[in-house]
Structures are given as structure tokens and as C-alpha cells.
Amino acid sequence: ECCLAFEEYLATDIYLFSNQIETIQLGNLKAGAVKTTFGTDFDCVVEHFLERPNLNRAVIFSDGYAGLDEALKERLQASQQEMIGVLTPRGQERVMKEFCAEIFHMPDAS
């Protein structure tokens, strides 16, 4: 739901991740028609981003409970690309702060 608040800034393709990337259309996200392979892996996110050097910036929404391969982190840091993190309530920023230029914390809904 928080992504949809920024709908006018989103591309038509949305990339979801768990331990692999799934591409869906914005309309499917609105309808709640999402797929997951469960688990969380930042490696697939960073690889996917680095394979698209025409993209300057990406926003990643996560609870932060995942790891990132050191070599991929170094490749991202050496690139001209920037990841912005949005951390869910009660999320863990330890790993994300190693590769995100900035991290925003979503407020708790309660």
C-alpha cells in the first residue's frame, strides 16, 4: 500500500523479490496479485539493478532481514547507481545500511 501512495512516480513494471526477482505490472500490485518464492536475498536485487546500468536509482522496500554478498556490495558501491532503502516497521537496518545510500523508516501503523 505504501508504494501506491507514490504511484505517479512508479514505472509500469514493478520488481518484487524474495530470493529471485518477479516482474509484475502496477495494476497487479494494486490488485494484490503478487508472487513470492519466500525467503529474502538482497543478492538477486543488487544483481538485477547492476544489470541495468541505465538506471541511476532504485528504491527497495524490505524488513531488512537478509544478507548481501560482499563482492556484490563492492560492485554496487563502485557503480554510479544508488539504492534507497525503505524499512518496514520493526525491520532491521544492519545489512541495508551497508549498501543503501539512505534509509527511511516506515511508521508503525498501530
N, C-alpha and C positions, 0 to 999 in steps of 0.2 A: 504494500500500500504506500509506503513512503516513496518508492520510486515514481509512482503515478502522480505524486504531487509535483514532480518536475517533468511531466510528460512532454511539454513543449521543447525541452532541451534534449530529449532522448532520440536516438536513432530508431529506425523501424525494427532493426534486429537487436535483440537483447540476448546477452550471453549469460547463461546460468552455469554454475559449476558445483560440483561435489568433488569427485575425483576424475572427472572429464568434463569437457565443455559441451553444453547443449545450446543450440541456437533456437530461439523462438521469436515470434513476431510480437510486437507490442500488444496487439489485440488479444493474443493468447494469454499474455501476462495479466491483462485486465480481467479476463475470464477465469483466471486461476488454473489454466491448463498448463501446468509445468511438469517437467520430468526431472528425476534425480537418480543418480546411481548411489546415493548415500555416501557417507564419509566426506571428508573435506581435504583438499590438497591444493595448496597455492601454486605448486609446480605447474599444473596444467594452465592456470590463469596467466602466470608470467610467460610461459612458453607461447601461449596464444597471442598475448599482447606483443611480444618481441617479434613474432612472425608478421606483424603488421606495422612496419616502420613508418607508414604514412599517418598512423595515429599518434598524436602527441601526448594525450592524457586519457586515462581510464579511471573510472570510479568503481571501487569494489565494495560491496556490502557483505559483511560477514560477522560471525560471532567471534572470529579470530582464533578458533581452536583448530589450528592446522600448522603444518611445517612448510618450510621452503628450502630447497636445495641451495647450498652455499654458492655453487657455480652460477645458478640462475640468478640469485640475488646480485652477484657481482656483474653479470651481463646486463641486468636491468639498470644498475647504478651507473654503468659505463655508457648506456644508451642516452639518447636525448629525450626519452619518454618518461612520463611521470604518472605514478599511481597515487590516487587519493583514496583513503580508507574511510568507510562509514561503519562504525562498530555498533552492533545491536546492544540493547540493554544487557547488563551483566556479562558482556563479552570480554575477551582477553586480548589486550593490545600488544603483548610481548613480541610476537613474531611480526605483526603488521608494522610496528614502528621501525623494524629493520629494513623495510622496502617501500613503505609509503612515505611520500613527501609530506603529507599532512593526514591527520586522523580526526574525524568528527565522531562524537558520541551521540547516538540517538537517545532521546529521553525515555525513561521508563513510562509505560502507559498507565501504570497504576497510580 
